[in-house]
Amino acid sequence: MTYGDIAEYLERGGPRGVGGVMALDGAAVTWWRVVRVNGTLPAHLMVEAQTQWHHEGTPLRRGIVDVAAARWWPDACRRGSSTVTPG
């Protein structure tokens, strides 16, 4: 999911607000699964994130998350699908 996806799902705030929360409390969650819309994270997090992405089999393109292929939406689990684009 992207920061914007989370804000959209929660129907509250925006990508920067989600990023602010992740900056403060992200260490307690699987932070590498929440990326910018272009599939990146801040530079100081990329090496550790890439390790996690490879371990989990996250779809990548040129070392960053292929957001279109990797996008997950919470309601998808209820519908029996693992990849659903919001909207």
N, CA and C atoms as a LAMMPS dump frame, in Angstrom:
ITEM: TIMESTEP
0
ITEM: NUMBER OF ATOMS
261
ITEM: BOX BOUNDS ff ff ff
-5.0000000000000000e+02 5.0000000000000000e+02
-5.0000000000000000e+02 5.0000000000000000e+02
-5.0000000000000000e+02 5.0000000000000000e+02
ITEM: ATOMS id mol type element x y z
1 1 1 N 0.846 -1.18 0
2 1 2 C 0 0 0
3 1 3 C 0.886 1.237 0
4 2 1 N 0.356 2.283 -0.536
5 2 2 C 1.064 3.558 -0.486
6 2 3 C 0.525 4.366 0.698
7 3 1 N 1.233 5.417 1.041
8 3 2 C 0.765 6.298 2.11
9 3 3 C -0.617 6.835 1.762
10 4 1 N -0.809 7.197 0.499
11 4 2 C -2.099 7.709 0.045
12 4 3 C -3.195 6.661 0.107
13 5 1 N -2.851 5.395 -0.2
14 5 2 C -3.841 4.313 -0.098
15 5 3 C -4.376 4.201 1.327
16 6 1 N -3.479 4.293 2.293
17 6 2 C -3.904 4.178 3.694
18 6 3 C -4.817 5.338 4.062
19 7 1 N -4.44 6.546 3.674
20 7 2 C -5.281 7.708 3.965
21 7 3 C -6.652 7.554 3.309
22 8 1 N -6.679 7.056 2.079
23 8 2 C -7.948 6.857 1.378
24 8 3 C -8.796 5.803 2.094
25 9 1 N -8.174 4.707 2.493
26 9 2 C -8.912 3.646 3.17
27 9 3 C -9.506 4.14 4.495
28 10 1 N -8.712 4.917 5.218
29 10 2 C -9.173 5.45 6.508
30 10 3 C -10.139 6.611 6.348
31 11 1 N -10.195 7.152 5.119
32 11 2 C -11.012 8.328 4.84
33 11 3 C -10.672 9.477 5.775
34 12 1 N -9.365 9.64 5.945
35 12 2 C -8.888 10.667 6.876
36 12 3 C -7.475 11.095 6.493
37 13 1 N -7.241 12.39 6.463
38 13 2 C -5.906 12.911 6.208
39 13 3 C -5.438 12.658 4.798
40 14 1 N -4.13 12.627 4.642
41 14 2 C -3.524 12.421 3.336
42 14 3 C -2.205 11.686 3.484
43 15 1 N -1.484 11.524 2.384
44 15 2 C -0.223 10.792 2.424
45 15 3 C 0.79 11.343 3.428
46 16 1 N 0.883 12.654 3.524
47 16 2 C 1.853 13.24 4.462
48 16 3 C 1.497 12.933 5.92
49 17 1 N 0.219 12.919 6.224
50 17 2 C -0.206 12.558 7.58
51 17 3 C 0.142 11.124 7.919
52 18 1 N -0.09 10.226 6.98
53 18 2 C 0.267 8.816 7.194
54 18 3 C 1.782 8.692 7.346
55 19 1 N 2.53 9.41 6.506
56 19 2 C 3.984 9.393 6.621
57 19 3 C 4.46 9.898 7.97
58 20 1 N 3.801 10.916 8.5
59 20 2 C 4.158 11.437 9.821
60 20 3 C 3.94 10.407 10.91
61 21 1 N 2.831 9.706 10.84
62 21 2 C 2.562 8.649 11.822
63 21 3 C 3.59 7.532 11.685
64 22 1 N 3.887 7.143 10.447
65 22 2 C 4.876 6.085 10.223
66 22 3 C 6.257 6.505 10.74
67 23 1 N 6.603 7.77 10.591
68 23 2 C 7.898 8.242 11.076
69 23 3 C 7.991 8.141 12.587
70 24 1 N 6.871 8.37 13.27
71 24 2 C 6.873 8.317 14.732
72 24 3 C 6.715 6.904 15.281
73 25 1 N 5.832 6.119 14.677
74 25 2 C 5.479 4.809 15.233
75 25 3 C 5.686 3.655 14.269
76 26 1 N 6.309 3.874 13.144
77 26 2 C 6.456 2.848 12.121
78 26 3 C 7.302 1.661 12.51
79 27 1 N 8.206 1.83 13.463
80 27 2 C 9.068 0.708 13.858
81 27 3 C 8.276 -0.445 14.458
82 28 1 N 7.07 -0.179 14.921
83 28 2 C 6.246 -1.216 15.559
84 28 3 C 5.464 -2.045 14.544
85 29 1 N 5.529 -1.684 13.262
86 29 2 C 4.766 -2.385 12.227
87 29 3 C 5.682 -2.747 11.056
88 30 1 N 5.146 -3.438 10.077
89 30 2 C 5.918 -3.805 8.89
90 30 3 C 5.989 -2.601 7.947
91 31 1 N 6.769 -1.624 8.341
92 31 2 C 6.85 -0.323 7.682
93 31 3 C 7.261 -0.421 6.217
94 32 1 N 8.039 -1.434 5.83
95 32 2 C 8.52 -1.54 4.46
96 32 3 C 7.395 -1.883 3.479
97 33 1 N 6.215 -2.216 3.992
98 33 2 C 5.072 -2.512 3.128
99 33 3 C 4.274 -1.258 2.764
100 34 1 N 4.652 -0.12 3.321
101 34 2 C 3.987 1.15 3.013
102 34 3 C 5.011 2.023 2.301
103 35 1 N 4.754 2.298 1.024
104 35 2 C 5.731 3.002 0.195
105 35 3 C 5.118 4.251 -0.427
106 36 1 N 5.975 5.054 -0.99
107 36 2 C 5.518 6.206 -1.765
108 36 3 C 4.83 5.694 -3.038
109 37 1 N 4.083 6.551 -3.675
110 37 2 C 3.347 6.17 -4.884
111 37 3 C 4.295 5.688 -5.996
112 38 1 N 5.557 6.09 -5.955
113 38 2 C 6.522 5.648 -6.969
114 38 3 C 7.262 4.375 -6.556
115 39 1 N 6.887 3.778 -5.416
116 39 2 C 7.479 2.517 -4.973
117 39 3 C 8.725 2.639 -4.132
118 40 1 N 9.097 3.852 -3.751
119 40 2 C 10.314 4.065 -2.967
120 40 3 C 9.982 4.388 -1.513
121 41 1 N 11.04 4.432 -0.737
122 41 2 C 11.008 4.895 0.651
123 41 3 C 12.139 5.904 0.804
124 42 1 N 12.204 6.623 1.931
125 42 2 C 13.35 7.504 2.146
126 42 3 C 14.663 6.715 2.008
127 43 1 N 15.678 7.359 1.477
128 43 2 C 16.954 6.704 1.166
129 43 3 C 17.523 5.903 2.333
130 44 1 N 17.413 6.423 3.541
131 44 2 C 18.018 5.735 4.686
132 44 3 C 17.292 4.432 5.047
133 45 1 N 16.131 4.173 4.459
134 45 2 C 15.377 2.943 4.732
135 45 3 C 15.448 1.934 3.588
136 46 1 N 15.96 2.337 2.438
137 46 2 C 15.88 1.492 1.25
138 46 3 C 16.63 0.171 1.357
139 47 1 N 17.817 0.141 1.913
140 47 2 C 18.586 -1.104 1.962
141 47 3 C 17.861 -2.152 2.8
142 48 1 N 17.413 -1.776 3.982
143 48 2 C 16.681 -2.725 4.822
144 48 3 C 15.357 -3.126 4.174
145 49 1 N 14.675 -2.157 3.56
146 49 2 C 13.406 -2.464 2.893
147 49 3 C 13.618 -3.441 1.745
148 50 1 N 14.662 -3.24 0.942
149 50 2 C 14.928 -4.15 -0.177
150 50 3 C 15.181 -5.569 0.31
151 51 1 N 15.853 -5.698 1.43
152 51 2 C 16.061 -7.025 2.019
153 51 3 C 14.721 -7.666 2.355
154 52 1 N 13.84 -6.916 2.986
155 52 2 C 12.513 -7.418 3.342
156 52 3 C 11.691 -7.744 2.091
157 53 1 N 11.747 -6.863 1.085
158 53 2 C 10.982 -7.086 -0.14
159 53 3 C 11.417 -8.368 -0.832
160 54 1 N 12.73 -8.59 -0.896
161 54 2 C 13.236 -9.824 -1.52
162 54 3 C 12.8 -11.043 -0.724
163 55 1 N 12.9 -10.964 0.575
164 55 2 C 12.501 -12.075 1.455
165 55 3 C 11.017 -12.42 1.272
166 56 1 N 10.171 -11.413 1.128
167 56 2 C 8.721 -11.613 1.018
168 56 3 C 8.252 -11.853 -0.413
169 57 1 N 9.137 -11.668 -1.388
170 57 2 C 8.746 -11.85 -2.778
171 57 3 C 7.914 -10.705 -3.331
172 58 1 N 8.115 -9.523 -2.802
173 58 2 C 7.393 -8.329 -3.268
174 58 3 C 7.77 -8.046 -4.723
175 59 1 N 6.79 -7.794 -5.596
176 59 2 C 7.114 -7.449 -6.984
177 59 3 C 7.947 -6.167 -7.046
178 60 1 N 9.101 -6.25 -7.702
179 60 2 C 10.012 -5.113 -7.808
180 60 3 C 10.297 -4.816 -9.268
181 61 1 N 10.67 -3.577 -9.513
182 61 2 C 11.138 -3.141 -10.814
183 61 3 C 12.303 -2.207 -10.569
184 62 1 N 13.48 -2.608 -11.01
185 62 2 C 14.707 -1.819 -10.822
186 62 3 C 14.976 -1.513 -9.355
187 63 1 N 14.709 -2.461 -8.478
188 63 2 C 15.024 -2.319 -7.064
189 63 3 C 14.01 -1.582 -6.22
190 64 1 N 12.9 -1.151 -6.842
191 64 2 C 11.841 -0.497 -6.07
192 64 3 C 10.542 -1.267 -6.272
193 65 1 N 9.586 -1.046 -5.4
194 65 2 C 8.326 -1.761 -5.47
195 65 3 C 7.56 -1.402 -6.733
196 66 1 N 7.109 -2.429 -7.438
197 66 2 C 6.21 -2.245 -8.578
198 66 3 C 4.822 -2.092 -7.975
199 67 1 N 4.419 -0.858 -7.713
200 67 2 C 3.194 -0.575 -6.968
201 67 3 C 1.97 -1.191 -7.639
202 68 1 N 1.876 -1.11 -8.947
203 68 2 C 0.709 -1.667 -9.645
204 68 3 C 0.592 -3.171 -9.413
205 69 1 N 1.712 -3.871 -9.405
206 69 2 C 1.693 -5.324 -9.208
207 69 3 C 1.582 -5.711 -7.743
208 70 1 N 2.085 -4.868 -6.85
209 70 2 C 2.134 -5.214 -5.431
210 70 3 C 0.973 -4.678 -4.612
211 71 1 N 0.216 -3.739 -5.173
212 71 2 C -0.83 -3.066 -4.395
213 71 3 C -1.78 -4.075 -3.766
214 72 1 N -2.089 -3.844 -2.514
215 72 2 C -3.011 -4.668 -1.739
216 72 3 C -4.059 -3.747 -1.154
217 73 1 N -5.281 -4.184 -1.099
218 73 2 C -6.365 -3.391 -0.534
219 73 3 C -7.062 -4.238 0.51
220 74 1 N -7.292 -3.722 1.733
221 74 2 C -7.859 -4.527 2.823
222 74 3 C -9.125 -5.305 2.462
223 75 1 N -10.039 -4.73 1.695
224 75 2 C -11.268 -5.429 1.345
225 75 3 C -11.03 -6.61 0.417
226 76 1 N -9.859 -6.676 -0.204
227 76 2 C -9.569 -7.754 -1.138
228 76 3 C -9.604 -9.112 -0.451
229 77 1 N -9.185 -9.171 0.798
230 77 2 C -9.169 -10.438 1.524
231 77 3 C -10.579 -10.993 1.672
232 78 1 N -11.526 -10.13 1.883
233 78 2 C -12.911 -10.571 2.03
234 78 3 C -13.503 -11.044 0.711
235 79 1 N -12.978 -10.509 -0.382
236 79 2 C -13.504 -10.868 -1.697
237 79 3 C -12.737 -12.026 -2.314
238 80 1 N -11.701 -12.523 -1.622
239 80 2 C -10.949 -13.658 -2.133
240 80 3 C -9.846 -13.313 -3.119
241 81 1 N -9.481 -12.048 -3.21
242 81 2 C -8.424 -11.62 -4.099
243 81 3 C -7.335 -10.966 -3.278
244 82 1 N -6.093 -11.073 -3.737
245 82 2 C -4.998 -10.463 -2.972
246 82 3 C -4.569 -9.12 -3.533
247 83 1 N -4.944 -8.799 -4.757
248 83 2 C -4.54 -7.53 -5.348
249 83 3 C -5.757 -6.83 -5.925
250 84 1 N -6.08 -5.685 -5.363
251 84 2 C -7.212 -4.915 -5.835
252 84 3 C -6.822 -3.451 -5.834
253 85 1 N -7.06 -2.778 -6.907
254 85 2 C -6.778 -1.348 -6.976
255 85 3 C -7.956 -0.58 -6.414
256 86 1 N -7.693 0.375 -5.499
257 86 2 C -8.8 1.149 -4.931
258 86 3 C -9.501 1.97 -5.999
259 87 1 N -10.728 2.338 -5.684
260 87 2 C -11.396 3.227 -6.612
261 87 3 C -12.743 2.804 -6.855
